[in-house]
Amino acid sequence: MKKFFFNRILFCFTLSNFCLFSIMFADSGQDSLLGSARVVFQTNYGDIEFGFYPTVAPQTVEHIYKLVRLGCYNTNHFFRVDKGFVAQVADVSNGRTAPMNEEQRTEADKTIKGEFSDVKHVRGILSMGRYSDPNSAQSSFSMLLGDAPHLDHEYAIFGKVTKGDETLKKLEELPTRREGIFVMPLERITILSTYYYDTEMETCQQDKSVLKRRLAASAVEIERQRMKCFP
């Protein structure tokens, strides 16, 4: 199995600095970078929903979203769960239990140019895995389980978890084993299925429903006034 990885650097900081960093992130406005597309991974431990940063990493977003739409992450798994650091999704070419068709494999085999940005690696962020070559990212990516500033400008951030932090917390509590630099779950964390939707489309449907009700109410009022004025 291919293993994409982050080189973890040990570091420490005082509680006061940690709190300050957390406050800075809370006010960073990273949520404003989110596009309208949402993806849900349904795992055997619960659902995880995430969104994309299309203006931060457009090529990466396009690639990952296409893999999702093709169903490439179905039957894949999280091969790495390092508490407080990352939960990493395996490369789909080797991590799936289901065979891939030609279209899926063609997209999965693509490598993506590293789109490094000033967005910070904090809990919930999605960041591409890669080899030592900065332009070697394919389909493996990590969901950050803690703040990791040493990864900033080294790995391509392309989105963030929008729902499902409780699922990530469950994954962090699973028993693990260490294999070299990797901390790996003893049991397979399977992505049973995936789906996607657009938040703007949902909003449009809601607006359309409200507009219909308003138009219906207006029609009733117009008819009432007509009957009053022109009996």
C-alpha positions as CSV (number, residue, x, y, z in Angstrom):
1,M,0.0,0.0,0.0
2,K,1.3,3.4,-0.9
3,K,1.8,5.7,2.1
4,F,1.7,9.4,1.7
5,F,2.8,11.2,4.8
6,F,3.6,14.4,6.7
7,N,7.0,14.5,8.4
8,R,6.0,15.3,11.9
9,I,8.2,17.7,13.8
10,L,8.1,17.7,17.6
11,F,7.5,21.1,19.0
12,C,6.1,22.6,22.2
13,F,4.6,25.9,23.3
14,T,3.2,27.4,26.4
15,L,-0.5,27.2,27.2
16,S,-0.8,30.9,26.8
17,N,0.7,30.8,23.3
18,F,-1.7,28.0,22.4
19,C,-4.7,30.0,23.6
20,L,-3.5,33.0,21.6
21,F,-3.1,30.9,18.5
22,S,-6.6,29.5,18.9
23,I,-8.1,33.0,19.3
24,M,-6.2,34.1,16.2
25,F,-7.6,31.2,14.2
26,A,-11.1,31.8,15.4
27,D,-10.9,35.3,14.0
28,S,-9.0,34.3,10.8
29,G,-12.1,34.2,8.6
30,Q,-11.1,30.9,6.9
31,D,-14.8,30.0,6.7
32,S,-15.3,32.8,4.2
33,L,-13.0,30.8,1.8
34,L,-15.5,27.9,1.6
35,G,-17.3,27.3,-1.6
36,S,-20.9,25.9,-1.8
37,A,-20.1,22.2,-2.5
38,R,-20.2,19.7,0.3
39,V,-19.0,16.1,0.5
40,V,-20.0,13.6,3.1
41,F,-18.0,10.5,3.9
42,Q,-20.1,7.9,5.6
43,T,-17.8,5.7,7.7
44,N,-18.4,2.8,10.0
45,Y,-17.9,5.2,12.9
46,G,-20.1,8.1,11.7
47,D,-20.4,10.7,9.0
48,I,-17.8,13.4,8.2
49,E,-18.8,16.4,6.0
50,F,-16.4,18.8,4.4
51,G,-16.2,21.7,2.0
52,F,-13.7,23.1,-0.4
53,Y,-11.5,26.2,-0.8
54,P,-11.8,26.7,-4.6
55,T,-10.0,30.1,-4.6
56,V,-7.1,28.7,-2.5
57,A,-6.3,25.5,-4.4
58,P,-8.5,25.3,-7.6
59,Q,-6.7,22.4,-9.3
60,T,-6.7,20.3,-6.1
61,V,-10.3,21.0,-5.4
62,E,-11.3,20.1,-9.0
63,H,-9.4,16.9,-8.8
64,I,-10.7,15.7,-5.4
65,Y,-14.2,16.7,-6.2
66,K,-14.1,14.7,-9.4
67,L,-12.8,11.7,-7.6
68,V,-15.7,12.0,-5.2
69,R,-18.3,12.4,-8.0
70,L,-16.8,9.3,-9.7
71,G,-17.2,7.3,-6.4
72,C,-13.5,6.7,-6.0
73,Y,-13.5,7.1,-2.2
74,N,-16.2,4.4,-1.8
75,T,-14.8,1.4,0.1
76,N,-11.6,3.3,0.7
77,H,-10.3,3.8,4.3
78,F,-8.4,5.9,6.8
79,F,-5.1,4.1,7.1
80,R,-3.6,6.5,9.6
81,V,-5.1,8.1,12.8
82,D,-2.5,10.0,14.9
83,K,-4.4,11.6,17.8
84,G,-4.0,15.3,17.9
85,F,-2.3,15.3,14.5
86,V,-4.0,13.8,11.5
87,A,-6.6,11.3,10.2
88,Q,-5.3,10.3,6.8
89,V,-7.3,8.9,3.9
90,A,-5.5,6.3,1.9
91,D,-4.6,6.6,-1.8
92,V,-7.7,5.3,-3.6
93,S,-5.7,3.3,-6.1
94,N,-4.6,1.0,-3.3
95,G,-6.9,1.7,-0.4
96,R,-10.3,0.6,-1.9
97,T,-11.7,-2.9,-1.6
98,A,-13.8,-2.5,-4.7
99,P,-12.2,-2.6,-8.1
100,M,-11.8,0.6,-10.1
101,N,-13.1,1.2,-13.6
102,E,-10.9,2.9,-16.3
103,E,-12.3,6.4,-15.7
104,Q,-11.8,6.2,-12.0
105,R,-8.2,4.9,-12.4
106,T,-7.3,7.6,-14.9
107,E,-8.4,10.3,-12.5
108,A,-6.8,8.6,-9.5
109,D,-3.4,8.3,-11.2
110,K,-3.1,12.0,-11.9
111,T,-0.6,14.0,-9.9
112,I,-1.5,17.5,-8.9
113,K,0.8,20.5,-8.7
114,G,1.4,21.7,-5.1
115,E,-0.9,24.6,-4.4
116,F,0.7,26.0,-1.2
117,S,-1.0,28.9,0.5
118,D,-1.0,31.1,3.6
119,V,-4.0,29.2,5.1
120,K,-3.0,27.6,8.4
121,H,-3.0,24.0,9.3
122,V,-5.4,23.9,12.3
123,R,-7.9,21.3,13.4
124,G,-10.5,20.4,10.7
125,I,-8.4,21.5,7.8
126,L,-8.0,19.2,4.7
127,S,-4.4,18.9,3.5
128,M,-3.0,16.8,0.6
129,G,-0.6,14.0,1.2
130,R,2.4,13.7,-1.1
131,Y,5.9,12.2,-1.5
132,S,9.0,14.4,-1.2
133,D,8.2,15.9,-4.6
134,P,6.0,18.9,-3.9
135,N,4.0,18.1,-7.1
136,S,3.3,14.4,-6.3
137,A,-0.1,14.7,-4.6
138,Q,-2.7,12.2,-6.0
139,S,-5.8,11.2,-3.9
140,S,-4.6,10.7,-0.3
141,F,-5.3,13.6,2.1
142,S,-5.5,14.3,5.8
143,M,-8.1,15.8,8.1
144,L,-6.2,17.7,10.7
145,L,-6.9,16.6,14.3
146,G,-4.9,19.5,15.8
147,D,-2.9,22.5,15.0
148,A,0.3,21.8,13.0
149,P,2.0,25.0,12.0
150,H,5.1,23.1,10.8
151,L,3.1,21.9,7.9
152,D,2.2,25.4,6.7
153,H,3.5,26.2,3.2
154,E,4.6,22.6,2.8
155,Y,1.3,20.8,2.1
156,A,-1.6,21.9,0.0
157,I,-4.7,22.9,1.9
158,F,-7.9,22.6,-0.1
159,G,-10.8,22.7,2.4
160,K,-12.1,21.9,5.9
161,V,-14.4,19.7,7.8
162,T,-17.8,21.4,8.2
163,K,-19.6,18.7,10.2
164,G,-18.6,15.5,12.0
165,D,-16.0,16.5,14.5
166,E,-17.6,14.1,16.9
167,T,-16.8,11.3,14.4
168,L,-13.1,12.5,14.3
169,K,-13.1,12.3,18.1
170,K,-14.3,8.7,17.9
171,L,-11.5,7.9,15.5
172,E,-8.9,9.4,17.9
173,E,-10.0,7.1,20.6
174,L,-9.5,3.9,18.6
175,P,-6.6,1.5,19.5
176,T,-3.6,2.0,17.3
177,R,-0.2,0.6,16.5
178,R,3.0,2.3,15.4
179,E,4.7,1.4,12.1
180,G,7.7,3.6,11.6
181,I,6.4,7.2,11.6
182,F,2.8,6.1,11.1
183,V,0.2,5.6,13.8
184,M,-2.3,3.2,12.4
185,P,-5.7,2.0,13.6
186,L,-5.9,-1.7,14.6
187,E,-9.4,-1.9,12.9
188,R,-10.2,-0.8,9.4
189,I,-12.0,2.6,9.3
190,T,-14.0,2.1,6.1
191,I,-15.5,4.9,4.0
192,L,-18.7,2.9,3.3
193,S,-20.1,5.4,0.8
194,T,-20.0,9.1,-0.2
195,Y,-22.3,11.7,-1.5
196,Y,-22.2,15.4,-2.4
197,Y,-24.5,18.3,-2.6
198,D,-24.5,22.1,-3.1
199,T,-25.6,24.4,-0.3
200,E,-26.5,27.2,-2.8
201,M,-29.0,24.8,-4.5
202,E,-30.6,24.1,-1.2
203,T,-30.9,27.8,-0.5
204,C,-32.4,28.3,-4.0
205,Q,-35.0,25.7,-3.3
206,Q,-35.9,27.3,0.0
207,D,-36.1,30.8,-1.6
208,K,-38.3,29.3,-4.4
209,S,-40.6,27.9,-1.8
210,V,-40.9,31.2,0.1
211,L,-41.4,33.1,-3.2
212,K,-44.3,30.7,-4.2
213,R,-46.0,31.3,-0.8
214,R,-45.6,35.0,-1.2
215,L,-47.0,35.0,-4.7
216,A,-49.9,32.9,-3.6
217,A,-50.6,35.3,-0.7
218,S,-50.3,38.3,-3.1
219,A,-52.8,36.7,-5.5
220,V,-55.3,36.2,-2.7
221,E,-54.9,39.9,-1.7
222,I,-55.2,41.2,-5.2
223,E,-58.4,39.2,-5.7
224,R,-59.8,40.5,-2.3
225,Q,-59.1,44.1,-3.4
226,R,-60.6,43.5,-6.8
227,M,-63.8,42.2,-5.3
228,K,-63.9,45.1,-2.9
229,C,-63.3,47.8,-5.5
230,F,-65.1,46.2,-8.4
231,P,-68.0,44.2,-7.1
